[in-house]
Amino acid sequence: MKIYRIRKLSPRECYRLMGCSDSDIDLIQHYPYIPRWKGGGVLPEGMTEAEAKKLSISESQQYKMAGNSIVGQVLEGIFTQLFKQDQDTLF
């Protein structure tokens, strides 16, 4: 008997399945750091590391955020089909 191990998706993989770009995912995962154009990030003025740690988004919250969204391309396809059917029945 073979025993299979189930691999859990990372938050980044969940966001990619939902159609998010890597730059948007980086903004979510590094919040509240403000990205620099050369890489890395800087905290908003006057914010301490301790305050930033309290504001950071946990992995479990990231899973919830990805799960409570809808893929943009799917929504576009639904509306396209709805309006296409409406036009077909009008004429």
FENPEWO-V480958 format. One record per pair of residues at least 6 apart in sequence whose ideal C-beta (glycine too) atoms are under 8 Angstrom apart, sorted by the first residue. I is the first residue (numbers start at 1). J is the second residue. If there is no record, write none. Layout:
BEGIN
I|J + I|J
END
This chain:
BEGIN
9|17 + 11|29 + 11|59 + 11|62 + 11|63 + 11|66 + 12|25 + 12|29 + 14|62 + 14|63 + 14|66 + 14|67 + 15|24 + 15|25 + 15|28 + 15|62 + 15|66 + 16|22 + 16|25 + 17|66 + 17|71 + 18|66 + 18|69 + 18|70 + 18|71 + 19|71 + 19|72 + 19|73 + 20|66 + 26|35 + 27|35 + 28|57 + 28|62 + 28|65 + 29|57 + 29|62 + 30|41 + 31|55 + 31|56 + 31|57 + 32|43 + 32|44 + 32|47 + 32|52 + 32|55 + 32|56 + 33|41 + 33|42 + 33|43 + 33|52 + 34|41 + 34|42 + 34|43 + 34|44 + 35|41 + 36|42 + 43|49 + 43|52 + 57|65
END
